[in-house]
Amino acid sequence: MGGLGDYDLKAARNEYFFRTPAVMTSVLKDERDRPIFYLFFNCSLFVAAGSVVIHHTNSHAVGVVYFVLLFTQFFERFVLALHNATHRSIFVMPLANQLPEFVMAPFFGIPAGLYRTHHISIHHVHGNMFPWDVSSTEPYQRDRVLHLIFYCINFVFCSLATIPLSFLKQGKAPQAAYFVSVLFCNILAISSLSSLYPVPVFWLLTAPLCLAPFLLAYGNYCQHIFIDPDKPESDFGMTYSLVDCAKNQMVFNDGYHIEHHINSIMHWTELPSRFQKRLPDYKEQNALIFRGHVSFFIIGKWVFTQNYDCLYQNLVQLNEPKQSRDEVEKMLRKRLKPVSRWGDGAVIKDQQICLASQ
């Protein structure tokens, strides 16, 4: 099968459906971002065509077809394109870099102007550390469906309050005010438009907004479902990586999640090669790597269904001697336990929990 990461380096991109005329890509800073531009163009045409047809027919049946196509063909691709364009601006003109987040995102269920605030100012600044990262997976027993439900409720609903409160606690009142005001503007805009165009607005804005946050919650939960209790702050311990899988060609190499947390502004095309150069560190840190027909959603499904056979078969073991299937299950189960912290942020070890309960 070749060396780790070789497939991702050589495989054809599969993020977009068709290319734009070459002259249109002159607006890009870096030609390597052509796949992102192509996808944004594909998404824009689909949403524009869907808007016209739904408005013209005023049909819920047409809306259902549009909704299904949006989430089965475009949603995941768009989210990861937005993700990369947020970390590294792709357009020469500064104003153009605001279009994906403020104009396109609402049609995919992401409130205008809030993606960067949550993903970068909260998640990446605090690196999945609870309570500072309000979307942290640390406090949960991450193989229990009930805990996933609690997490989704927190991610989708409670975070509307905890994000601005987190900013206030950090002395960042302007960011808290920005979050609240932009959220209010989103609600006002959708409610106002709904009274004028109820059917089109429902399928174009309201329905995506009802589903997308839960998919984003599940995605983040699965990306940070395995946490090394001995070093949860480490980029190698807070998440894991997926390599040589077809999904990487659809989502701009998003499987290299450890590399992304090590350097969040690294260009997405460089992730496989940087991963290969850093393999000795992965080995030393006992980082988790899965390879094959995998995705973050699939890894999550295997965890919730207790399918440790598949997890074992797809786990890349860099260290010798290789662990047995039972040893791997024991190690993975350990990484699914909640991470508890003292008030100063220090991790509470298992033996400390036992002493505190006595």
N, C-alpha and C positions, 0 to 999 in steps of 0.2 A: 504493500500500500504506500510505501515511501515514508520519508521522515515526517514527524509531527508538523502540521501546518503546510506541508507541500501542496496538498489538494487545494486549500484555500488561496494559495498564492497563484495557482495556475488556472483555476476554474473560471468559466465565463460568468459575467455578472448577470443576475436575474432579477434585479430590483425594478426595472422598468419594462414597459410593454413595447414601446417604440421610441425611436430617437427623434429629436427635433432637427431642423436644418442646421448645419454646422455653424452658419453665421450667427445664429442666436446664442451660441455658447460664448461669444466674445464678452458677455457681461460677467463671466466668472473670473475670480481671482486665480484659481488653480484648475487646470484642465482635468485633473484627477477627479474633480467633483461633477463631471458631466453626468454620471448616473443619477446623482441627486437632482440635478436640473431636469434631466429627462423625466424623472418620476414626478417632480412638481408640475411639469407641463402636462403629463398624462393625467394627474389628479385634477388639475384645473379644468381640463377639457371634460372629464367625466362629470365633475360637479356642475359645471356650466350647462352641459347637455341635460343632466338630470333635473336641474332647476327649471329649465325651459319646459321640459316634458311634463313634469309634475304640476307646474303652474298652469300649463295649457290644458291638461286633462282634469286637474283638480281631483285626481283619483288616488284613493288609499291603496288600491291594488298595484298601481305603478310605483307608489311610494315604497311598498314592501319589496318589490323587485330591486329598486334602487338601493334600499337599505341593506339588503342581503349582499348585493354586489360590492357595496362600499366596504363592508366589514370582512368579506371573504377574499377580496382581491386587492384592496387598496389600503385598508386601515393600518395593518402592521408595517407595511412598507413605508407609508407616510410618517408614522410615528418615529421610525428610526431615521428617516431622512431629516425630519424636524430636529431630532435629537442631535445629529451630527452638525446640522447647520446652526444650531444654537451654541454648541461648543466652539465651533470654528465658522465664522461668517464666510459665506461662499461668493457673495456678489461684490463687484467693484463699488457700486453705489451703496452708501450706508442705508438709505431709505429702503432699498430693495430687500435688505436683510431682515426688515421687519415684517415683510409680507407673509412669510410662512406662519409666523406665530400670531399675527394680528388679523390676517384676512383669511387664510386657508384653514387654520387649526379649528375654528368653531364648526366647520362643516364635518369635522372628524370627531366631534364631541369633546374638544379641548377648549376651555374658555379662552377667549382672546387675551393675550398679554400676560398670562399666568404661568405658562410652562417654564420659562427661564427662572422665574421667581422661586418656584418650588424645586425644580430639578437641580439647578446649580446653587442657588443661595441657601437651600436647606439640605438637599440630599448629598451633593458633592462636598460642600463645605464641612459637613459633619460626618460624612462617611458611614452612614447606617448606625451611628452611635445614638442610643436612646439615653436621655429624652430629647437631645438637641435636634436630632433628625426625627421629625415628627412622623415620618413614614418608615421608621426603623422596624425591622423584623425581629430585633433582639428579644423583646419580652415574651415572645410566643413559643409555645411547643409546636414546632413548625410542621409536624406530620399529622396534626389533628385538624379535621375539617372545621370543627367549631372555632378553633383559633384563627383559621383562614377567614371565616365569616366575620369574627371580631375585627380582624385586621382590615378587611374591606370596608367595614362600617367606619372605622377610624380614618382610613385613607380617603374615602369618598365624602364623608359628612363631617366628622369631628375636626378634620384638618382645616376646614373653612374657618374655624375659630383658633385652633392651635398654631397654625402658621403665623398669623399676625401677632398672637400672644408671644410666640417664640421670638419674633423680631423685637417686640417691646422689651422682653427680658434681656435681650442682647444690647439694648440701647439703640436700636435701629428703627426709630419711630417713623422716618420717611418711608421705609420699605413696608412697614405695617400699614401705613395710610395708603400707599400705592396699591397693596393687595386688596384692601377692603374697597377702595373706590373703583378699581377695575372690575372686581367681582360684582359690585352693584351695577356698574354700567352694562355688564354682560346680561344680568338678570333683567334690567330695564329694557335693553334692546330686544331680547327675545320675547318678552311679554308684550311689548308694544307691537312688534311685527306679527305676533300670533293673532292679535285682534284684527289685523288687516288681511292676513293670508294664512288662515288656520291650517289648512292641509299641507301646503308647501313648507311652511315653517316647522310643522311637526316633524316631517320626514327629513328635512334638510338640516335642522338644528336641534330640535328638542329630543327626538328619538336617539340620535347619536350621543347627545349629552347624557342620556339615561343609561347607555351601555358602556361607552368608552372608559369612564373613570373606573369601572369595575374590572375591565380588561387590563388597564394600566396598573391597578392594584395587584391583580393576580400576577402580572408580569414581573413587577418589582419584588413581590413575595417570593416568586420562584428563583429570581436571580440571586436573592440573598437568603435562600432557604437553608443552605449549609453554612454554618459559622463555626470556626475553630474556637472553642471556649478558652483555649490557652492564649490566643492572640486575636481577639475579635476586632481590634483596631487596625490590624495589618491588612493591607490590600490583598495579600495572599490568603488571609484567613476569613475575610468578611464575605467572600463570594467564591465563584469557581469559573472555569472557562470551558467552552465547547469548541472543539477544533475539528477540522476536516469533515464538516457536515454541510449538507446542501443548503440548510437554512441560512448559513452565513452569506451565501450569494444572493439572498433575498433581502437581507437586513444590514448590509454594509458592515459585515464582519462583527456584528454585535456579540457573537459568542465569546469573543476575547475580552470578557468582562473584567478580568483581573488587570489586564494591560490598560484597559480604559480607566480604571480607578487609579492606577499608578500614575498615568499621565492623561488627563481627560481632554487635552487639546491635541493629542497625537492624531495625525490624519488617519482616517479609517483604513486606507489602503496599506498603511505601514504596520498595522497591528499583527498580522501573521509573522512577518519577518522579525519584529521586535520580540515577539513571543519566542521564536526560535533562538534568538541570541540570549534570552533571559532564562532558558530552560534550567541551567544549573541552580538558579535562585528558586525556581518552582520545586526542584528536587529537594533543596535544603529546607525550604519552608513547608514541605509536605502539602503543597497546594493541590486542590482537586482539579482534575482535567478529565472531561468526558469526550469520547470520540465515536463517530459513527452516525447512525440515524437518530439524532437527538436534537432537541431544542429545549429552551427553558420551560416551556409549557409541558413538554413530554417528561422532563425530569421531575417536574412538580406532580404530574399524574402518577409516575412510578412511586414517588414518595407516599402519596395519599393512598395508593392501593397496596402499599407494602411490597412492591415488586423489587426486592433486593437482588433477584437473579439478573434482571436487566441492568440495574445500576452497576452490579459487579462486572457484567460482561462488557459494558461500555466504559468502565473506568480505566484510565491510563495510569499504570503503576510505574513510577520512575525509579523507585528505590528497591534495593535488594535486601533480603529475600522478598519475593512477592507475597502479599497477604492472601490468605485463603478467603473463600467466599464468606465464611462466618466472621472472620476477622474484619473484613471490609464492612459487613453489616454493623458490627459493633462500633466501628469507627464512625460510620455515617450516622448512626443513631445518636452518638455522642454530640455530633455537630447539629443535631436538630433540637437540642434542649435549649430552653430559654437562657439568655445571658442576663444576669442581674448585676447591678452596679450600686456602689455606695453613692452618697450625695456628691462627692467630689469627682465622680466618674470612674473611679477605680473598679475593676471587675471583682465581684464577690465570688470567690472560689467555692467549690462544692463543700469542702471541709469547713469553710467559714459559715456556710448556710446551716450545716449540721450543728455546729457549736451554738449558733444563734437560736436554734430551735430547742435546745436543751434547757 
